[in-house]
Amino acid sequence: MNKGKIIQIIGPVVDVEFPENTKLPAIYNALKIKGPKGDVILEVVKHLDQTKVKTISLQSTDGLQRGAEVEDLERQIEVPVGQEVLGHLANPSTGSVSAK
């Protein structure tokens, strides 16, 4: 898997740099960081140049630091669908599902 590092954090916006000569993650790809309170998932929203991407965090960025390792999951964010979730509201920040 492709690995990069955090270069800037401004609220939920996280910029990530990947080594030269590696493929940048595609737009909408999920990236994962091992944060102090568990895994933090980012979604790529823009290619800044040949080595950097701008992402939006789906969890709090509190405790993340520049230089932390980021892993490209090489797929988009996935949400379960089916009878189990019909009529329910999902809160991705807590991972909880509640009845409507």
C-alpha positions as CSV (number, residue, x, y, z in Angstrom):
1,M,0.0,0.0,0.0
2,N,1.0,3.6,-0.7
3,K,2.1,5.6,2.3
4,G,2.6,9.3,2.9
5,K,2.9,11.8,5.7
6,I,0.8,14.7,7.1
7,I,2.3,18.1,6.2
8,Q,-0.5,20.4,7.3
9,I,-3.6,20.3,9.5
10,I,-6.2,23.1,9.5
11,G,-9.3,21.9,11.3
12,P,-10.8,19.0,9.3
13,V,-8.6,19.7,6.3
14,V,-5.4,17.6,6.2
15,D,-2.7,17.9,3.5
16,V,-0.7,14.8,2.9
17,E,2.5,14.4,0.9
18,F,3.6,11.1,-0.8
19,P,7.1,10.3,-2.0
20,E,8.1,11.2,-5.5
21,N,7.8,8.3,-8.0
22,T,4.7,6.9,-6.3
23,K,1.2,7.1,-7.6
24,L,-1.0,9.7,-5.9
25,P,-4.3,8.3,-4.4
26,A,-7.3,8.9,-6.6
27,I,-9.8,11.6,-5.8
28,Y,-12.4,10.2,-3.3
29,N,-10.0,7.5,-2.1
30,A,-9.9,6.8,1.6
31,L,-6.7,7.3,3.6
32,K,-6.1,6.0,7.1
33,I,-4.1,7.5,10.0
34,K,-3.5,5.7,13.3
35,G,-4.5,8.6,15.7
36,P,-4.2,8.8,19.5
37,K,-7.9,7.8,19.8
38,G,-8.1,5.2,17.1
39,D,-8.0,5.2,13.3
40,V,-8.9,8.5,11.5
41,I,-10.3,8.2,8.0
42,L,-9.6,11.0,5.4
43,E,-11.1,11.4,1.9
44,V,-9.0,12.8,-0.9
45,V,-10.7,15.9,-2.4
46,K,-8.0,17.5,-4.5
47,H,-4.5,16.9,-6.0
48,L,-2.4,19.9,-5.1
49,D,0.6,18.9,-7.2
50,Q,2.6,15.8,-8.2
51,T,3.2,14.7,-4.6
52,K,0.5,16.3,-2.4
53,V,-3.2,15.8,-1.8
54,K,-5.8,17.8,0.2
55,T,-8.2,15.7,2.2
56,I,-11.2,16.1,4.5
57,S,-11.3,14.2,7.8
58,L,-14.4,12.2,8.8
59,Q,-13.4,12.3,12.5
60,S,-11.8,14.8,14.8
61,T,-8.2,15.8,13.9
62,D,-7.4,16.5,17.6
63,G,-4.1,14.9,18.5
64,L,-2.9,14.4,14.9
65,Q,0.6,15.7,14.2
66,R,2.6,16.7,11.1
67,G,4.8,13.9,10.0
68,A,2.4,11.1,11.0
69,E,2.2,8.2,8.6
70,V,-0.9,8.0,6.3
71,E,-1.9,4.9,4.4
72,D,-3.8,4.9,1.1
73,L,-6.6,2.3,1.4
74,E,-6.8,2.3,-2.5
75,R,-10.6,2.4,-2.4
76,Q,-13.4,4.8,-1.8
77,I,-15.2,5.2,1.5
78,E,-17.8,2.5,1.8
79,V,-21.2,2.6,3.6
80,P,-23.2,-0.6,4.2
81,V,-26.6,-0.8,2.5
82,G,-29.5,-3.2,2.8
83,Q,-32.4,-4.1,4.9
84,E,-30.4,-3.6,8.2
85,V,-30.0,0.1,7.5
86,L,-33.3,1.1,5.9
87,G,-35.1,3.7,7.9
88,H,-32.1,4.4,10.1
89,L,-29.8,7.4,10.4
90,A,-26.0,6.8,10.5
91,N,-23.5,9.1,12.3
92,P,-20.1,8.4,10.7
93,S,-18.2,10.3,13.4
94,T,-19.4,7.9,16.1
95,G,-20.1,4.9,14.0
96,S,-23.6,4.7,15.5
97,V,-26.9,3.9,13.7
98,S,-30.2,5.0,15.2
99,A,-33.8,4.3,14.3
100,K,-35.6,7.2,12.5
